[in-house]
């Protein structure tokens, strides 16, 4: 039996759009024919169900499965509009310290036996919750935005994930005009600061918030901007050729 990939999506600080990246890339992987389970690993501060538009359907969470209050099949929420995409929600009122790390790791291993990809949305920061979800996954993606505080947090996160092979970087909420005017860090500078190879660039896109407010996956709401960037990232995760520019003069926002 083939085993799927487990990938933690992390950041050094909050507010970089990590959860939006998880939802967008997961939807694109499913649209490309892969089976995907998104796991909200942010115990006590769940948001992935909202971003995916599944808050009404997410009756159980992963702690219900761990405590045998619900079966895994009952806890998994299948997306009604995207075949192959499911969500396993986080608890709303349980702290990471109350969850047994070994049990969570075993749950992720079980999920990888079911699907092609398991993407785990990590809590922001480097606390107990981050440690639990990162140790449960074989791969890692670090998300940052092009500002100094986010980059510093991402660099610390990358150092903590040094043993993840391969860890990759996504730069989110990129504004090309500011980079061209040198009012923001260039992509090469961000890669050097964080110390990870680049997996993708996601432009600042008002449609991300608009789609979330209407409980619609962005890949179903638009075919431009961030939606295209998410799908390019999904292609690279599948090993499909999708070249990344490395120099500012060659760089364009994907999509």
Residue pairs with C-beta under 8 A, 6 or more apart in sequence:
1 113
3 112
3 113
4 35
4 111
4 112
4 113
4 114
4 115
4 116
4 117
4 118
5 112
5 116
5 117
5 118
5 138
5 139
5 237
6 108
6 109
6 111
6 112
6 118
6 120
6 136
6 137
6 138
6 139
7 117
7 118
7 119
7 120
7 137
7 138
7 139
7 140
7 141
7 237
8 41
8 120
8 122
8 133
8 134
8 136
8 137
8 139
8 140
8 141
8 161
8 164
9 18
9 21
9 22
9 119
9 120
9 121
9 122
9 140
9 141
9 143
10 18
10 122
10 130
10 133
10 134
10 140
10 141
10 142
10 143
10 157
10 161
11 18
11 122
11 124
11 142
11 143
11 144
11 150
11 153
11 154
11 157
12 124
12 125
12 126
12 142
12 144
12 150
12 152
12 153
12 154
12 155
12 156
12 157
13 124
13 125
13 149
13 150
13 153
13 154
14 124
14 125
15 124
15 145
15 150
16 124
16 143
16 144
16 145
16 150
16 154
16 172
16 173
17 143
17 145
17 172
17 173
17 202
17 208
18 121
18 122
18 124
18 143
18 172
19 42
19 47
19 48
19 51
19 121
20 51
20 172
20 208
20 212
20 218
20 226
21 141
21 143
21 170
21 172
21 202
21 230
21 233
22 38
22 48
22 51
22 119
22 121
23 38
23 48
23 51
23 52
23 217
23 218
24 202
24 208
24 217
24 218
24 219
24 226
24 227
24 230
25 119
25 230
25 233
25 234
25 237
26 36
26 38
26 85
26 117
26 119
27 52
27 79
27 82
27 85
27 217
27 218
27 219
27 220
27 230
28 219
28 227
28 230
28 231
28 233
28 234
29 36
29 85
29 116
29 117
29 234
29 237
29 238
30 36
30 79
30 82
30 83
30 84
30 85
31 82
31 219
31 231
31 234
32 231
32 234
32 235
32 238
33 84
34 84
34 115
34 116
34 117
34 238
35 84
35 114
35 115
35 116
35 117
36 84
36 85
36 86
36 115
36 116
36 117
36 118
36 119
37 76
37 86
37 87
37 88
37 111
37 114
37 115
37 117
37 118
37 119
38 48
38 52
38 85
38 86
38 87
38 88
38 119
38 120
38 121
39 62
39 87
39 88
39 90
39 108
39 111
39 118
39 119
39 120
39 121
39 133
40 46
40 47
40 48
40 49
40 61
40 62
40 87
40 88
40 89
40 90
40 121
41 90
41 120
41 121
41 122
41 123
41 129
41 132
41 133
42 48
42 90
42 121
42 122
42 123
42 124
42 129
43 63
43 90
43 91
43 94
43 95
43 96
43 98
43 99
43 123
43 129
44 90
44 91
44 92
44 93
44 94
44 95
44 96
44 129
45 90
45 123
46 61
46 89
46 90
46 91
46 92
48 87
48 89
48 90
48 121
49 55
49 57
49 58
49 77
49 87
49 89
50 212
50 215
51 212
52 79
52 87
52 217
53 212
53 215
53 216
53 217
54 77
54 79
54 87
54 89
55 215
57 77
58 77
58 87
58 89
59 74
60 69
60 70
60 74
60 75
60 89
61 75
61 88
61 89
61 90
61 91
61 92
62 75
62 88
62 89
62 90
62 91
62 104
62 107
63 91
63 94
63 99
64 70
64 75
64 91
65 71
65 72
65 75
65 88
65 107
66 99
66 100
66 103
66 104
66 107
72 107
72 110
72 111
75 88
75 89
76 86
76 87
76 88
77 86
77 87
77 88
77 89
78 85
78 86
79 85
79 86
79 87
79 217
81 217
81 220
82 217
82 219
82 220
84 115
86 115
88 111
95 128
96 123
96 127
96 128
96 129
96 132
97 128
99 132
101 131
101 132
101 135
101 136
104 132
104 133
104 136
105 135
105 136
107 136
108 118
108 120
108 136
108 137
109 136
111 118
112 118
117 237
118 137
120 133
120 136
120 137
122 129
122 130
122 133
122 134
123 129
123 130
123 133
124 130
125 153
126 156
126 157
126 160
130 157
130 160
134 140
134 160
134 161
134 164
137 164
138 164
139 164
139 165
139 166
139 167
140 161
140 164
140 167
140 168
141 167
141 168
141 169
141 170
141 199
142 154
142 157
142 158
142 161
142 167
142 168
142 169
142 170
142 194
142 196
143 154
143 169
143 170
143 172
144 150
144 151
144 153
144 154
144 169
144 170
144 171
144 172
144 190
144 194
145 171
145 172
145 173
145 174
146 171
146 173
146 174
146 175
146 178
146 179
146 184
146 185
146 190
147 184
147 185
148 185
151 185
151 190
151 193
151 194
152 193
154 169
154 193
154 194
155 193
155 194
155 195
158 167
158 169
158 194
158 195
158 196
159 195
161 167
166 197
167 196
168 196
168 197
168 198
168 199
169 190
169 191
169 194
169 196
169 197
169 198
169 199
170 198
170 199
170 200
170 201
170 202
170 233
171 187
171 190
171 198
171 200
171 201
171 202
172 202
173 202
173 203
173 204
174 187
174 201
174 202
174 203
174 204
174 253
175 184
175 203
175 204
176 203
176 251
176 252
176 253
178 184
179 185
179 186
179 187
179 248
179 251
180 248
185 193
186 248
187 198
187 201
187 245
187 246
187 248
187 251
188 246
188 247
188 248
191 197
191 198
198 244
198 246
199 233
199 236
199 237
200 229
200 230
200 232
200 233
200 236
200 244
200 254
201 229
201 244
201 251
201 253
201 254
202 226
202 229
202 230
202 233
202 254
203 225
203 226
203 229
203 253
203 254
203 255
205 225
205 226
205 227
207 218
207 221
207 222
207 224
207 225
207 226
207 227
208 218
208 226
210 221
211 217
211 218
211 220
211 221
211 222
212 218
214 221
218 226
218 227
218 230
219 227
219 230
219 231
221 227
224 255
225 253
225 255
226 255
227 255
228 254
228 255
229 253
229 254
229 255
232 242
232 254
232 255
235 242
236 242
236 244
245 251
245 252
